[in-house]
Amino acid sequence: METIPFRYSMLNASRKLYELLLAEEKLNCDWESNGILILYKEEKNMNDFAATNEILKEYDLDAKLLVGKALFEKEPTLREDVVGGWLHETDSHVRPDKLMAGLKEVILKQGANIEEGCMSHEL
């Protein structure tokens, strides 16, 4: 638990840096800031997350519990065996393949040399 403040600071800093990098370099990597929905088939497992969510509240990282109609309005294509989910609205996601391709392009434009498919024997 004592690592949470450090992780929180790191997450916030890295998110700001990603947003700055994506804006400045105009990288197209399908960045979306519409949250992540963690789904559950078993009510017990879903309810067990509530204690963790209370800790996350201290850092404005808490999730919103979605069940029943609210869940299926958010994600209409879910199977009926899903009992609920926690929506982490502050999360974002990206296509890693597009991000890496975009970063590679930026690095090459700056004059770097990238060697691919070679063995590394020492660092």
KEBA-95906 format. One record per atom (N, C-alpha, C): residue in three letters; x, y, z. Coordinates in steps of 0.2 Angstrom, whole numbers, plus 5000, padded with zeros to 4 digits. Layout:
BEGIN
ALAXYZ/...
***
This chain:
BEGIN
MET500449945000/MET500050005000/MET500450065000/GLU501050065003/GLU501450125003/GLU501750144996/THR501750104991/THR501950124985/THR501450154981/ILE500850154983/ILE500250194979/ILE500450264977/PRO500650304982/PRO500750374980/PRO501250384975/PHE501850344975/PHE502350344970/PHE502050324964/ARG501650264963/ARG501350244957/ARG500950294954/TYR500550324958/TYR500050374956/TYR500450434953/SER500950454956/SER501350514953/SER501650494947/MET501950434946/MET502250404940/MET501650404934/LEU501150374936/LEU500550374931/LEU500350434928/ASN500250484933/ASN500050554931/ASN500550584926/ALA501250584929/ALA501750614925/ALA501850574918/SER501750514917/SER501850474911/SER501250494906/ARG500650504909/ARG500050514905/ARG500150584902/LYS500350634906/LYS500450704903/LYS501050704898/LEU501550664899/LEU502050654894/LEU501850624887/TYR501450574888/TYR501150544882/TYR500650594878/GLU500250624882/GLU499850674879/GLU500250734875/LEU500750754878/LEU501150804875/LEU501550774869/LEU501850714870/LEU502150684864/LEU501650674858/LEU501050654860/LEU500550634854/LEU500350704851/ALA500250754855/ALA500050814852/ALA500650844848/GLU501250854851/GLU501750884847/GLU501950844841/GLU502050784841/GLU502250744835/GLU501650724831/LYS501050734833/LYS500450714829/LYS500450644827/LEU500650604832/LEU500650524831/LEU499950504831/ASN499750464826/ASN499150424825/ASN499250354828/CYS498950344834/CYS499050284837/CYS498450264841/ASP497850294838/ASP497150274841/ASP497150284848/TRP497450334851/TRP497350354858/TRP496650364860/GLU496350334865/GLU495650344867/GLU495650354874/SER495350404877/SER495250424884/SER494550404886/ASN494250354884/ASN493550334886/ASN493550284891/GLY494050274895/GLY494050224900/GLY494150154898/ILE494150114903/ILE494250034902/ILE493750004907/LEU493349954904/LEU492849924908/LEU493149854909/ILE493149834916/ILE493349774918/ILE492749734920/LEU492649674916/LEU492049634917/LEU492149574921/TYR491549554924/TYR491549494929/TYR490949454927/LYS491149384927/LYS490549334927/LYS490349314933/GLU490749324939/GLU490549304945/GLU490449364950/GLU489849364953/GLU489749424957/GLU490249434963/LYS490449374966/LYS490849384972/LYS491549414970/ASN491849394964/ASN492449424962/ASN492349504960/MET491749524957/MET491649594956/MET491549634962/ASN491249604967/ASN491149634974/ASN491749644978/ASP492249594977/ASP492849594980/ASP493349654978/PHE493149684972/PHE493549744970/PHE493349804974/ALA492849804977/ALA492549864980/ALA493049894986/ALA493449844989/ALA493949864994/ALA494449904991/THR494749874985/THR495249914981/THR495049974979/ASN494449984976/ASN494150044974/ASN494150094979/GLU494050074985/GLU494050124991/GLU494750164991/ILE495250124991/ILE495950144991/ILE496050194985/LEU495750174979/LEU495850214973/LEU495550284973/LYS495050284977/LYS494650344978/LYS495050404981/GLU495550384985/GLU495950434988/GLU496450474983/TYR496450444977/TYR496950464971/TYR496550484965/ASP495850494966/ASP495450504960/ASP495450454955/LEU495650394956/LEU495650334952/LEU495150284952/ASP494650304956/ASP494150254958/ASP493750234951/ALA493450174951/ALA493050154946/ALA492250154948/LYS491850154943/LYS491150154944/LYS490850084942/LEU490450064947/LEU490149994946/LEU489550004942/LEU489549954936/LEU489049954932/LEU488749884932/VAL488049884933/VAL487749814933/VAL487049824929/GLY486749774927/GLY486149774924/GLY486049824918/LYS485549864918/LYS485449904912/LYS485949954911/ALA486249984916/ALA486850024915/ALA487449994912/LEU487549934913/LEU488149894910/LEU487949884903/PHE487349864901/PHE487249844894/PHE487049914890/GLU486949964893/GLU486850024890/GLU487550054888/LYS488050044892/LYS488750064891/LYS489050014885/GLU488949954886/GLU489249904881/GLU488649854879/PRO488249874874/PRO487649834872/PRO487849764869/THR488449744867/THR488549684864/THR488849624869/LEU488749644875/LEU489049594880/LEU488549534881/ARG488949474882/ARG488549414883/ARG488149424890/GLU487649384890/GLU487149384896/GLU487449354902/ASP488049314902/ASP488349284908/ASP488749334911/VAL488849394909/VAL489249444912/VAL488749484918/VAL488949484924/VAL488549504929/VAL488649584931/GLY489249604929/GLY489349674930/GLY490149694928/GLY490249754930/GLY490949774928/GLY491149844932/TRP491749854932/TRP492049914935/TRP492249964929/LEU492050024928/LEU492250064923/LEU492750114926/HIS493350104924/HIS493950154926/HIS493950214920/GLU493550264922/GLU493450314917/GLU494050354916/THR494550354920/THR495150394919/THR495650364915/ASP495550294913/ASP496050264909/ASP496050274902/SER496550264898/SER496550274891/SER496950214888/HIS496850204882/HIS497250154879/HIS497450174872/VAL497850134869/VAL498250154863/VAL498350084859/ARG498450094853/ARG498650034848/ARG499450034849/PRO499749984852/PRO500449984853/PRO500849984847/ASP500549944842/ASP500949944835/ASP500950004832/LYS500450044832/LYS500450114829/LYS500850164833/LEU500850154839/LEU501250204844/LEU502050184842/MET502250124842/MET502950104840/MET503150134833/ALA502650124828/ALA502850144822/ALA502850214821/GLY502450254825/GLY502550324825/GLY503150354828/LEU503350324834/LEU503950334837/LEU504550324833/LYS504550274830/LYS505050254825/LYS505150304820/GLU504650324817/GLU504650384812/GLU504950444815/VAL504750464821/VAL504950524824/VAL505750524825/ILE505950464827/ILE506650454829/ILE507050454823/LEU506850424817/LEU507150424811/LEU507250494808/LYS506650534809/LYS506650604806/LYS507250644810/GLN507350624816/GLN507850664820/GLN508550644818/GLY508650594814/GLY509350574812/GLY509650514815/ALA509250484819/ALA509450424822/ALA509450364818/ASN509850314819/ASN509950254815/ASN509650194820/ILE509250164817/ILE508950104820/ILE509150044817/GLU509449994820/GLU509549934817/GLU509149874820/GLU508749844815/GLU508249794817/GLU508549724815/GLY508349674819/GLY508449604817/GLY509149594819/CYS509549624823/CYS510249604825/CYS510249584832/MET510749544834/MET510849524840/MET511249574845/SER511049574851/SER511349614856/SER511749574860/HIS512449584860/HIS512849534864/HIS512949564871/GLU512949634872/GLU513149664878/GLU512749734878/LEU512649754884/LEU512349824885/LEU512849874888/
***
